[in-house]
Amino acid sequence: MLFDLPDHDTLYQALLARDARYDGQAYVCVASTGVFCRLTCPARKPLPENCSFHATIGACIEAGFRPCKRCHPLQAAANADPTIAALLRLLDDDPQRRWSERDLERMGYDLSTVRRSFKRHFAMTFLDMARQRRLREGFETLVDTGRVIAAQQDAGFDSPSAFRAAFARILGCAPADLTQGGLLVADWIATPLGDMVAVCSQTHLHLLEFIERKALPTELQKLRETTPGGIGIGRNRITEQARAELQAFFDGRLPRFETPIHQPGSAFSREVWAELRRIPAGETRSYAQLAEAIGRPSATRAVARANGANQIALMVPCHRVIGADGSLTGYGGGLWRKQRLLEIEAQYRAARPVGNRPQAGILPISSEMRTGSSGSSTP
C-alpha cells in the first residue's frame, strides 16, 4: 500500500533519479498520459502534480491507468511466469478482444492456475485486467454519442450481454439504463488519483465517487429509484464546473470547491456534511472533534456513520477526518488515496498566512500517519 511507502516527494525524486531500489516496489501513474510506469522508466518525466504512486500493478490498473509501452511494468511478472507472459502478449496483440474462461480452457490453460498467478502478481485476475482496459473507452463513447452499440464496439465487446454485465459490475446497471434521459446525467471524470463518476442535475452535483468504490453501484441504484426519469448519461454545465474545479484543486489553485451540491439525508447527516465542508484544506479533525463542532459530543459513532454515507467525495471532504491518534482510519476510496489527498492539501496549509495556520487541538497532517485498525467505511 502507498501509505507504507515513502511520501510523494521522496518517490518523485526516485522517479527523477530512476532509482532502481524502487523497481517492482512502487509504480507511478501519470494523469496527463493515462499510463503507469516503473520508477526507472526512460520516458520524459511528468510534472509532480500529474503523478500518483501505488505499491501494486493492480492498484494502477484499477485506478484507470494502462501500462507504459516503454518500460513495460508487467514484464517482470511475465519473465517469472511463462503463463503470464503468454497471456499478456495475447492481450497486447488484441486489446479489444473479449476474453472468457472458455477461451482460456480451449487454449489448454488451467483456470485456477491462471487465476492464482495473476492475483499473486497483479492483485487481479486476467479477465479483470482485460475488462478494465476496455470499459473506460465504452463509457466515454456513451457520453459522446449516447449509442450503446458504438460504446460496446469501442470497448471491444463482441456480445451486448457481456458489455452490459461488465458495465453493471462498476455502475450497478446496464448501459441502456443510463441513456434514457432523466433529470440527472452521469459522466466520467479523470483525475490524477483515478477516474471518478459524477452525477449532476442542471443545477447541482448529486454524486461524485471513484469508480472502484464498492458502494458506487448501490448509491447509483438509490439515485435511480428516487429520481423521476432515472439517470441519463452525458454532461452539463455543473459537470463541467466540477471537472474544472477538480483540475484546479489538483493543480494547487483551488482550496475550496464552489460547485453547488445536493445531499438528501437526515438533518443530522446534513449537519455533519456541512461541518466537513468547513474544515479548511490542509487541516484534519477526529470524529470526536467533529461531534464537538456540531454540538453533539456524545455522537461520535453517529458522526462516523454520516461520514461513511457521504457520496460526494473530495468536495465534501470526509478524507479530512482521521483517528484521534493520528491514524488514517477507513476510506472507501482507499487509504493510499486518502493519504495522497492529505499530502496534496498540505500545500494549501503552507500557503495560508501565519495568522490563519492550524491552531492547537487541530490534528496535523503528516507523511508518517499510521494506518488504523478501524473498520470504518468512511468514503
Stockholm file with secondary structure:
# STOCKHOLM 1.0

chainA/1-379         MLFDLPDHDTLYQALLARDARYDGQAYVCVASTGVFCRLTCPARKPLPENCSFHATIGACIEAGFRPCKRCHPLQAAANADPTIAALLRLLDDDPQRRWSERDLERMGYDLSTVRRSFKRHFAMTFLDMARQRRLREGFETLVDTGRVIAAQQDAGFDSPSAFRAAFARILGCAPADLTQGGLLVADWIATPLGDMVAVCSQTHLHLLEFIERKALPTELQKLRETTPGGIGIGRNRITEQARAELQAFFDGRLPRFETPIHQPGSAFSREVWAELRRIPAGETRSYAQLAEAIGRPSATRAVARANGANQIALMVPCHRVIGADGSLTGYGGGLWRKQRLLEIEAQYRAARPVGNRPQAGILPISSEMRTGSSGSSTP
#=GR chainA/1-379 SS CGGGSCCHHHHHHHHHHTCGGGTTTCEEEETTTTEEEETTCCSCCCCGGGEEEESSHHHHHHTTCEECTTTCTTHHHHHHCHHHHHHHHHHHHCTTCCCCHHHHHHTTCCHHHHHHHHHHHHSSCHHHHHHHHHHHHHHHHHHHHCCHHHHHHHTTCSCHHHHHHHHHHHHSSCGGGGSSCCSEEEEEEEETTEEEEEEECSSCEEEEEETTCTTHHHHHHHHHHHSTTCEEECCCHHHHHHHHHHHHHHTTSCSSCCCCBCCCCCHHHHHHHHHHHHSCTTCBEEHHHHHHHTTCTTCHHHHHHHHHHCCBTTTSCGGGEECTTSCCCCCTTCHHHHHHHHHHHHHHHHHSCGGGSCCTTSBCCCTTCCCCCCCCCCC
#=GC SS_cons         CGGGSCCHHHHHHHHHHTCGGGTTTCEEEETTTTEEEETTCCSCCCCGGGEEEESSHHHHHHTTCEECTTTCTTHHHHHHCHHHHHHHHHHHHCTTCCCCHHHHHHTTCCHHHHHHHHHHHHSSCHHHHHHHHHHHHHHHHHHHHCCHHHHHHHTTCSCHHHHHHHHHHHHSSCGGGGSSCCSEEEEEEEETTEEEEEEECSSCEEEEEETTCTTHHHHHHHHHHHSTTCEEECCCHHHHHHHHHHHHHHTTSCSSCCCCBCCCCCHHHHHHHHHHHHSCTTCBEEHHHHHHHTTCTTCHHHHHHHHHHCCBTTTSCGGGEECTTSCCCCCTTCHHHHHHHHHHHHHHHHHSCGGGSCCTTSBCCCTTCCCCCCCCCCC
//
